[in-house]
Amino acid sequence: KRQTTKDVLKAAKRLLAKPENWCRGALARTKERRVALPEEASAVCWDIEGALCKCTSQTRLLEAATRKIELAIAKCPNGDETGYYACMYNDDKKTKHKDILNLLSVAIKSCR
């Protein structure tokens, strides 16, 4: 089965399901909290964009999933304060882990 945007978003939500698997300030981090690439084996936590990168290597799907996230941010509290950018919303001090999971749920629901 061909991977879809919805598949990528669902996989990212599963990846970030536990609070300890989510981070700020980097696409991914190691257990020592060092910056890592999302696809590195040493990565143990990801920001929302890093999770999307970890879940697909296809640029087209990555761009589509990011667009769904950014459209969902427009519906979130404090979305306008972050310019609707996924990385800025993720790293905003007001954003909590539950907000990231909610954002992914909204993005998933917006897919056909």
C-alpha positions, -999 to 999 in steps of 0.1 A, spaced: 0 0 0 13 34 -9 19 58 20 -5 87 23 -3 121 41 -28 107 66 -5 77 72 25 100 79 4 121 103 -9 90 122 26 76 124 39 109 138 11 109 164 21 74 175 58 84 176 50 113 199 23 96 220 44 97 252 56 130 265 91 118 268 92 113 230 85 150 223 111 177 224 116 214 217 144 233 200 156 206 177 142 182 151 153 153 173 174 146 204 193 117 219 187 104 254 216 126 265 195 156 251 220 162 223 207 174 189 203 145 164 189 140 129 153 126 130 163 94 113 193 86 134 191 55 155 202 75 186 172 98 184 147 92 212 125 123 210 114 146 182 97 179 176 66 179 153 86 184 122 112 159 132 85 133 138 71 139 103 107 135 89 111 103 108 79 89 94 85 95 57 114 100 34 92 113 6 95 150 1 60 153 -14 44 136 17 65 156 41 54 189 25 18 178 24 18 167 61 35 199 71 9 219 53 -19 200 71 -2 208 104 1 245 96 -35 247 86 -45 230 119 -24 255 139 -46 282 125 -75 266 146 -54 263 178 -51 286 207 -20 308 203 -16 297 167 -16 332 154 12 342 179 35 316 162 29 327 127 13 293 120 47 276 115 50 241 128 85 246 144 75 279 161 43 264 174 61 233 187 88 254 204 64 280 219 66 279 257 27 279 258 26 247 237 22 215 258 26 179 247 -12 175 247 -14 204 223 9 187 198 -12 155 200 -44 176 195 -28 194 165 -20 160 149 -56 148 155 -70 179 138 -46 175 109 -55 138 106 -92 146 106 -86 171 78 -73 144 55 -96 125 31 
